Amino acid sequence: AGDRPFDTLGQLTRVKGWTPEILYGKEDKPGLDEVVTVHSDGRINVNTAGLKVLRSLDDGLTEQVAREIMDRRSAEPFEKVDQLKDVTGLTPATFARLAGRVSVASSFFLVRIEGRFRDARTLIEAVVRRTNAGTRIVYFRIG
């Protein structure tokens, strides 16, 4: 244990109870690797989160409400978290529980690049963080 935040999702499999099957899935069951990250400010961007992620935020956020959020953002992205108050079916109590756990922008981005030349192939993966001070690489891997 490095006594610090994880660099990669794969490190989660070193945590008691986490297995490669939970993280990456099996043939008949998807894993969590598509919906979790180790790089985050802890909030979920409602303009990019999928249905399952939105539904997981609160028991009061029903499938119908989550779909309404997705429909509204496809027409025009949310610019402020307070705009969620206008979503049909989202109660004031549910909004109050969600407000501090959601955002309308992302600060971490995964960048994957594949380079090919004839039979050779190389993958580059990086996670970058965008802040008001600029953008910096927080993780980088070749291969």
Residue frames as a rotation matrix with the C-alpha (Angstrom) as fourth column:
ALA 1
0.576 0.818 0.000 0.00
0.818 -0.576 0.000 0.00
0.000 0.000 -1.000 0.00
GLY 2
-0.299 -0.724 0.621 1.40
0.739 -0.588 -0.330 3.34
0.604 0.360 0.711 -1.03
ASP 3
-0.142 0.357 -0.923 -0.69
0.859 -0.419 -0.294 5.28
-0.491 -0.835 -0.248 1.52
ARG 4
-0.735 -0.015 -0.678 -1.80
-0.260 -0.917 0.302 7.61
-0.626 0.398 0.670 -1.25
PRO 5
0.334 0.904 -0.267 -4.55
-0.629 0.003 -0.777 7.82
-0.701 0.428 0.570 -3.87
PHE 6
0.238 -0.155 0.959 -4.62
0.499 0.867 0.016 5.14
-0.834 0.474 0.283 -6.56
ASP 7
-0.568 -0.463 -0.680 -3.05
-0.411 -0.556 0.722 5.84
-0.712 0.690 0.125 -9.95
THR 8
-0.764 0.253 -0.594 -5.03
-0.503 0.343 0.793 3.20
0.405 0.905 -0.134 -11.88
LEU 9
0.306 0.942 0.136 -8.29
-0.910 0.247 0.332 1.29
0.279 -0.225 0.933 -11.63
GLY 10
0.294 -0.238 -0.926 -6.35
-0.092 0.957 -0.275 -1.98
0.951 0.166 0.260 -11.59
GLN 11
-0.763 -0.614 0.201 -5.06
-0.219 -0.048 -0.975 -1.09
0.608 -0.788 -0.098 -8.14
LEU 12
-0.040 0.836 0.547 -8.60
-0.983 -0.130 0.127 -1.56
0.178 -0.533 0.827 -6.84
THR 13
0.595 0.269 -0.758 -8.16
-0.288 0.951 0.111 -5.31
0.750 0.153 0.643 -7.27
ARG 14
-0.481 -0.806 -0.345 -5.61
0.182 0.293 -0.939 -5.17
0.857 -0.515 0.006 -4.43
VAL 15
-0.552 0.396 0.734 -8.33
-0.803 -0.489 -0.340 -4.00
0.224 -0.777 0.588 -2.05
LYS 16
-0.946 0.209 0.246 -9.94
0.068 0.875 -0.480 -6.74
-0.316 -0.437 -0.842 0.00
GLY 17
-0.093 0.988 0.121 -13.23
0.235 0.140 -0.962 -7.73
-0.968 -0.061 -0.245 -1.61
TRP 18
0.483 0.173 -0.858 -12.42
-0.718 -0.483 -0.501 -6.33
-0.501 0.858 -0.109 -5.07
THR 19
0.034 -0.438 0.899 -11.67
0.341 0.850 0.401 -8.91
-0.940 0.292 0.178 -7.72
PRO 20
-0.903 -0.360 -0.234 -10.77
-0.108 -0.338 0.935 -8.59
-0.416 0.870 0.266 -11.40
GLU 21
-0.618 0.737 0.273 -14.26
0.751 0.451 0.482 -9.98
0.232 0.503 -0.833 -12.17
ILE 22
0.242 0.698 -0.674 -15.94
0.805 -0.532 -0.262 -7.18
-0.541 -0.479 -0.691 -10.19
LEU 23
-0.113 -0.386 -0.916 -13.84
-0.058 -0.917 0.394 -4.53
-0.992 0.098 0.081 -11.86
TYR 24
-0.746 -0.338 -0.574 -13.56
-0.553 -0.165 0.817 -5.85
-0.370 0.927 -0.064 -15.43
GLY 25
0.261 0.956 -0.137 -16.54
-0.919 0.203 -0.338 -8.18
-0.295 0.214 0.931 -15.58
LYS 26
-0.520 -0.275 0.809 -17.00
-0.031 0.952 0.304 -11.66
-0.854 0.133 -0.504 -16.92
GLU 27
-0.974 0.109 0.200 -18.42
0.218 0.195 0.956 -12.97
0.065 0.975 -0.214 -20.15
ASP 28
-0.253 0.967 -0.009 -21.98
0.791 0.213 0.574 -12.85
0.557 0.138 -0.819 -18.82
LYS 29
0.671 0.473 -0.571 -21.69
0.733 -0.541 0.414 -9.81
-0.113 -0.696 -0.709 -16.53
PRO 30
0.427 -0.530 0.732 -20.18
0.249 -0.710 -0.659 -6.36
0.869 0.463 -0.171 -17.15
GLY 31
-0.194 -0.593 -0.781 -17.66
0.964 0.031 -0.263 -4.93
0.181 -0.805 0.566 -14.73
LEU 32
0.658 0.444 -0.609 -17.56
0.633 -0.764 0.127 -1.58
-0.409 -0.469 -0.783 -13.02
ASP 33
-0.330 -0.940 -0.090 -14.52
0.729 -0.314 0.609 -0.28
-0.601 0.135 0.788 -14.93
GLU 34
-0.464 0.199 0.863 -16.72
0.732 -0.463 0.500 1.71
0.499 0.864 0.069 -17.32
VAL 35
0.454 0.772 0.445 -18.45
0.325 -0.609 0.724 3.63
0.830 -0.184 -0.527 -14.52
VAL 36
0.878 -0.227 -0.422 -15.80
0.372 -0.232 0.899 4.15
-0.302 -0.946 -0.120 -11.84
THR 37
0.484 -0.779 0.398 -12.59
0.154 -0.372 -0.916 6.14
0.861 0.505 -0.060 -11.77
VAL 38
0.280 -0.477 -0.833 -9.75
0.958 0.090 0.271 6.77
-0.055 -0.874 0.483 -9.36
HIS 39
-0.851 -0.520 0.071 -9.34
0.525 -0.842 0.123 10.32
-0.004 0.142 0.990 -10.73
SER 40
0.030 0.941 0.338 -12.14
0.666 -0.271 0.695 12.55
0.745 0.204 -0.635 -9.57
ASP 41
-0.754 -0.140 0.642 -13.13
-0.323 -0.772 -0.547 15.45
0.572 -0.620 0.537 -7.40
GLY 42
-0.927 0.374 0.010 -15.88
0.215 0.555 -0.804 13.18
-0.306 -0.743 -0.595 -6.08
ARG 43
-0.154 0.913 -0.379 -18.74
-0.402 -0.408 -0.820 14.76
-0.903 0.027 0.430 -7.99
ILE 44
-0.342 0.170 0.924 -20.63
0.722 0.677 0.143 13.35
-0.601 0.716 -0.355 -10.97
ASN 45
-0.867 0.024 -0.498 -21.08
-0.307 -0.813 0.495 15.46
-0.393 0.582 0.712 -14.09
VAL 46
-0.089 0.938 0.335 -24.81
0.133 0.345 -0.929 15.31
-0.987 -0.038 -0.155 -14.90
ASN 47
0.421 0.204 -0.884 -24.05
-0.757 -0.457 -0.467 16.41
-0.499 0.866 -0.038 -18.46
THR 48
-0.201 -0.585 -0.786 -22.05
-0.898 0.431 -0.092 13.25
0.392 0.687 -0.611 -19.22
ALA 49
-0.698 -0.097 0.710 -23.14
-0.537 0.727 -0.428 10.54
-0.475 -0.679 -0.559 -16.74
GLY 50
-0.760 0.409 -0.505 -24.94
-0.195 0.598 0.778 7.51
0.620 0.689 -0.374 -18.11
LEU 51
0.204 0.977 0.058 -28.27
-0.462 0.045 0.886 6.17
0.863 -0.208 0.461 -16.93
LYS 52
0.448 -0.049 -0.893 -26.81
0.571 0.784 0.244 3.69
0.688 -0.619 0.379 -14.43
VAL 53
-0.639 -0.743 -0.199 -24.53
0.655 -0.391 -0.646 6.28
0.402 -0.544 0.737 -12.88
LEU 54
-0.604 0.494 0.625 -27.33
-0.451 -0.859 0.243 8.82
0.657 -0.135 0.742 -12.55
ARG 55
0.440 0.840 -0.316 -29.62
-0.236 0.448 0.862 6.21
0.866 -0.305 0.396 -11.00
SER 56
0.130 -0.468 -0.874 -26.93
0.750 0.623 -0.222 5.23
0.648 -0.627 0.432 -8.50
LEU 57
-0.620 -0.479 0.621 -26.74
0.086 -0.829 -0.553 8.75
0.780 -0.290 0.555 -7.06
ASP 58
-0.793 0.437 0.424 -29.90
-0.576 -0.311 -0.756 8.60
-0.199 -0.844 0.498 -4.98
ASP 59
-0.767 0.571 0.293 -32.86
0.530 0.821 -0.210 6.29
-0.361 -0.006 -0.933 -4.45
GLY 60
0.096 0.848 -0.520 -35.14
0.252 -0.527 -0.812 9.24
-0.963 -0.053 -0.264 -5.23
LEU 61
-0.274 -0.240 -0.931 -33.63
-0.804 -0.475 0.359 9.61
-0.528 0.847 -0.063 -8.68
THR 62
0.344 0.554 0.758 -35.87
-0.046 0.816 -0.576 7.24
-0.938 0.164 0.306 -10.60
GLU 63
-0.425 -0.456 0.782 -35.22
0.712 0.364 0.600 5.93
-0.558 0.812 0.170 -14.09
GLN 64
0.438 0.681 0.587 -37.83
0.891 -0.414 -0.185 8.35
0.117 0.605 -0.788 -15.43
VAL 65
0.902 -0.157 -0.403 -36.09
0.009 -0.925 0.381 11.33
-0.432 -0.347 -0.832 -13.77
ALA 66
-0.073 -0.991 0.114 -32.66
0.117 0.105 0.988 10.15
-0.991 0.085 0.108 -14.96
ARG 67
-0.247 0.048 0.968 -33.96
0.942 0.248 0.228 9.87
-0.229 0.968 -0.106 -18.53
GLU 68
0.823 0.556 0.116 -35.46
0.567 -0.814 -0.125 13.36
0.025 0.169 -0.985 -18.24
ILE 69
0.509 -0.737 -0.445 -32.04
-0.132 -0.578 0.805 14.69
-0.850 -0.351 -0.392 -17.21
MET 70
-0.417 -0.708 0.570 -30.45
0.432 0.397 0.810 12.94
-0.800 0.584 0.140 -20.18
ASP 71
0.165 0.574 0.802 -33.11
0.986 -0.091 -0.138 14.25
-0.006 0.814 -0.581 -22.58
ARG 72
0.934 0.239 -0.265 -32.77
0.269 -0.959 0.085 17.82
-0.234 -0.151 -0.960 -21.34
ARG 73
0.239 -0.925 -0.295 -28.98
-0.144 -0.334 0.931 17.85
-0.960 -0.181 -0.213 -21.51
SER 74
-0.335 -0.345 0.877 -29.00
0.770 0.435 0.466 16.50
-0.542 0.832 0.120 -25.07
ALA 75
0.568 0.577 0.587 -31.07
0.792 -0.577 -0.200 19.52
0.223 0.578 -0.785 -26.12
GLU 76
0.411 -0.476 0.777 -28.98
-0.267 -0.878 -0.396 21.94
0.871 -0.045 -0.489 -24.04
PRO 77
-0.236 -0.573 -0.785 -26.38
0.600 0.549 -0.582 21.03
0.764 -0.608 0.215 -21.41
PHE 78
0.792 0.424 -0.439 -27.00
0.594 -0.371 0.714 22.17
0.140 -0.826 -0.545 -17.85
GLU 79
0.140 -0.747 0.650 -24.95
0.136 -0.636 -0.760 25.27
0.981 0.194 0.013 -17.03
LYS 80
-0.482 -0.213 0.850 -25.70
-0.774 -0.351 -0.526 25.32
0.410 -0.912 0.004 -13.29
VAL 81
-0.942 0.113 -0.316 -26.56
0.232 0.900 -0.370 22.57
0.243 -0.422 -0.874 -10.83
ASP 82
-0.680 0.711 -0.179 -29.61
-0.161 -0.383 -0.910 24.61
-0.715 -0.590 0.375 -9.73
GLN 83
-0.430 0.518 -0.740 -31.15
-0.898 -0.164 0.408 23.99
0.090 0.840 0.536 -13.17
LEU 84
-0.876 0.109 -0.470 -31.82
0.085 0.994 0.071 20.42
0.474 0.022 -0.880 -12.03
LYS 85
-0.775 0.623 -0.110 -34.62
0.017 -0.153 -0.988 21.84
-0.632 -0.767 0.108 -9.88
ASP 86
-0.215 0.698 -0.684 -36.60
-0.877 -0.446 -0.180 22.29
-0.430 0.561 0.707 -13.10
VAL 87
-0.833 -0.120 -0.540 -36.41
-0.396 0.810 0.432 18.59
0.386 0.574 -0.723 -14.03
THR 88
0.161 0.987 0.025 -39.87
-0.832 0.122 0.541 17.03
0.531 -0.108 0.841 -13.90
GLY 89
0.736 0.268 -0.622 -40.15
0.018 0.911 0.413 14.49
0.677 -0.315 0.666 -11.09
LEU 90
-0.334 -0.885 -0.325 -37.04
0.537 0.104 -0.837 15.56
0.775 -0.454 0.440 -9.18
THR 91
0.676 0.671 -0.306 -38.29
0.603 -0.265 0.752 16.41
0.424 -0.693 -0.583 -5.70
PRO 92
0.586 -0.454 0.671 -36.78
-0.512 -0.849 -0.127 19.21
0.628 -0.269 -0.730 -3.60
ALA 93
0.724 -0.310 0.616 -35.61
-0.490 0.397 0.776 16.60
-0.485 -0.864 0.135 -1.08
THR 94
0.683 -0.486 0.544 -33.83
0.648 0.748 -0.145 14.56
-0.336 0.452 0.826 -3.76
PHE 95
0.618 -0.466 0.634 -32.27
0.263 -0.637 -0.725 17.71
0.741 0.614 -0.271 -5.22
ALA 96
0.708 -0.335 0.622 -31.02
-0.681 -0.557 0.476 18.71
0.187 -0.760 -0.622 -1.76
ARG 97
0.675 -0.459 0.577 -29.28
-0.041 0.758 0.651 15.33
-0.737 -0.463 0.493 -1.37
LEU 98
0.603 -0.388 0.697 -27.80
0.790 0.411 -0.454 15.52
-0.110 0.825 0.554 -4.89
ALA 99
0.988 -0.047 0.148 -26.67
0.006 -0.941 -0.338 19.15
0.155 0.335 -0.929 -5.01
GLY 100
0.512 -0.844 0.158 -23.27
-0.749 -0.348 0.564 18.65
-0.422 -0.407 -0.810 -3.39
ARG 101
0.039 -0.475 0.879 -22.55
0.022 0.880 0.474 15.40
-0.999 0.001 0.044 -5.23
VAL 102
0.396 0.159 0.904 -23.08
0.866 0.263 -0.426 16.55
-0.305 0.952 -0.033 -8.80
SER 103
-0.334 -0.489 -0.806 -21.56
0.036 -0.861 0.507 19.10
-0.942 0.140 0.306 -11.15
VAL 104
0.803 0.595 -0.004 -22.14
0.058 -0.086 -0.995 20.39
-0.592 0.799 -0.104 -14.67
ALA 105
0.614 -0.689 -0.386 -18.50
-0.713 -0.273 -0.646 20.23
0.339 0.672 -0.658 -15.77
SER 106
0.900 -0.399 -0.176 -15.64
0.428 0.883 0.192 17.76
0.078 -0.248 0.966 -15.70
SER 107
0.686 -0.727 -0.016 -12.11
-0.695 -0.662 0.282 18.39
-0.216 -0.182 -0.959 -14.56
PHE 108
-0.289 -0.767 0.573 -10.54
-0.405 0.640 0.653 14.97
-0.868 -0.043 -0.495 -15.29
PHE 109
0.644 0.450 -0.618 -10.28
-0.737 0.148 -0.660 13.50
-0.205 0.881 0.427 -18.78
LEU 110
0.201 -0.532 0.823 -8.99
0.135 0.847 0.515 10.18
-0.970 0.007 0.242 -20.09
VAL 111
0.433 -0.175 -0.884 -6.97
-0.860 -0.376 -0.346 10.44
-0.272 0.910 -0.313 -23.30
ARG 112
0.278 -0.337 0.899 -6.22
0.163 0.939 0.302 7.28
-0.947 0.063 0.316 -25.29
ILE 113
0.376 -0.264 -0.888 -4.03
-0.874 -0.418 -0.246 7.36
-0.307 0.869 -0.388 -28.37
GLU 114
0.514 -0.240 0.824 -3.23
0.265 0.958 0.114 4.44
-0.816 0.159 0.556 -30.64
GLY 115
0.189 -0.547 -0.816 -0.33
-0.855 -0.500 0.137 4.73
-0.483 0.672 -0.562 -33.04
ARG 116
0.609 0.027 0.793 0.12
0.226 0.952 -0.207 2.25
-0.760 0.305 0.573 -35.89
PHE 117
0.167 -0.558 -0.813 2.80
-0.938 -0.343 0.043 1.76
-0.303 0.755 -0.581 -38.47
ARG 118
-0.353 -0.168 -0.921 2.59
-0.640 0.761 0.106 -1.35
0.682 0.627 -0.376 -40.61
ASP 119
0.138 0.407 -0.903 2.41
0.295 0.853 0.430 -4.23
0.945 -0.326 -0.002 -38.12
ALA 120
-0.773 -0.490 -0.404 3.54
0.536 -0.161 -0.829 -2.16
0.341 -0.857 0.387 -35.13
ARG 121
0.278 0.894 0.352 1.02
0.259 -0.422 0.869 -0.74
0.925 -0.150 -0.349 -32.68
THR 122
-0.785 -0.492 -0.375 1.48
0.507 -0.163 -0.846 1.35
0.355 -0.855 0.378 -29.52
LEU 123
0.400 0.916 0.036 -1.08
0.634 -0.305 0.710 2.62
0.661 -0.261 -0.703 -27.05
ILE 124
-0.846 -0.513 0.146 -0.67
0.252 -0.625 -0.739 5.73
0.470 -0.588 0.658 -24.95
GLU 125
0.281 0.936 -0.213 -3.06
0.682 -0.039 0.730 6.48
0.675 -0.351 -0.649 -22.12
ALA 126
-0.854 -0.514 0.080 -3.12
0.323 -0.644 -0.694 9.60
0.408 -0.566 0.716 -19.98
VAL 127
0.329 0.874 -0.358 -5.41
0.930 -0.235 0.283 11.23
0.163 -0.426 -0.890 -17.48
VAL 128
-0.688 -0.505 0.520 -5.32
0.441 -0.861 -0.253 15.01
0.576 0.055 0.816 -17.48
ARG 129
0.011 0.658 -0.753 -6.81
0.956 -0.229 -0.186 17.44
-0.294 -0.718 -0.631 -15.00
ARG 130
-0.291 0.011 0.957 -8.14
0.542 -0.822 0.174 20.79
0.788 0.569 0.233 -16.09
THR 131
0.052 0.277 -0.959 -8.24
0.929 -0.366 -0.055 23.63
-0.367 -0.888 -0.277 -13.56
ASN 132
0.953 0.283 -0.112 -8.37
0.243 -0.928 -0.283 27.42
-0.184 0.243 -0.953 -13.73
ALA 133
0.374 -0.897 -0.236 -4.57
-0.443 -0.397 0.804 27.36
-0.815 -0.196 -0.546 -13.57
GLY 134
-0.183 -0.424 -0.887 -4.30
-0.982 0.113 0.149 25.16
0.037 0.899 -0.437 -16.67
THR 135
0.863 0.436 -0.253 -4.11
-0.458 0.888 -0.031 21.48
0.211 0.143 0.967 -17.58
ARG 136
-0.192 -0.948 0.254 -1.68
-0.980 0.200 0.007 18.95
-0.058 -0.248 -0.967 -16.17
ILE 137
0.062 0.103 -0.993 -1.05
-0.372 0.925 0.073 15.23
0.926 0.365 0.095 -16.62
VAL 138
0.243 0.069 0.968 -1.90
-0.968 0.082 0.237 13.19
-0.063 -0.994 0.086 -13.52
TYR 139
0.243 -0.190 0.951 -1.25
-0.102 0.970 0.220 9.76
-0.965 -0.151 0.216 -15.04
PHE 140
0.368 -0.207 -0.907 0.61
-0.927 -0.156 -0.340 8.57
-0.071 0.966 -0.249 -18.12
ARG 141
0.098 -0.327 0.940 1.30
-0.172 0.925 0.340 5.11
-0.980 -0.195 0.035 -19.52
ILE 142
-0.020 -0.155 -0.988 2.75
-1.000 -0.006 0.021 3.76
-0.009 0.988 -0.154 -22.77
GLY 143
-0.836 -0.353 -0.421 1.90
-0.426 0.900 0.093 0.23
0.346 0.257 -0.902 -23.84
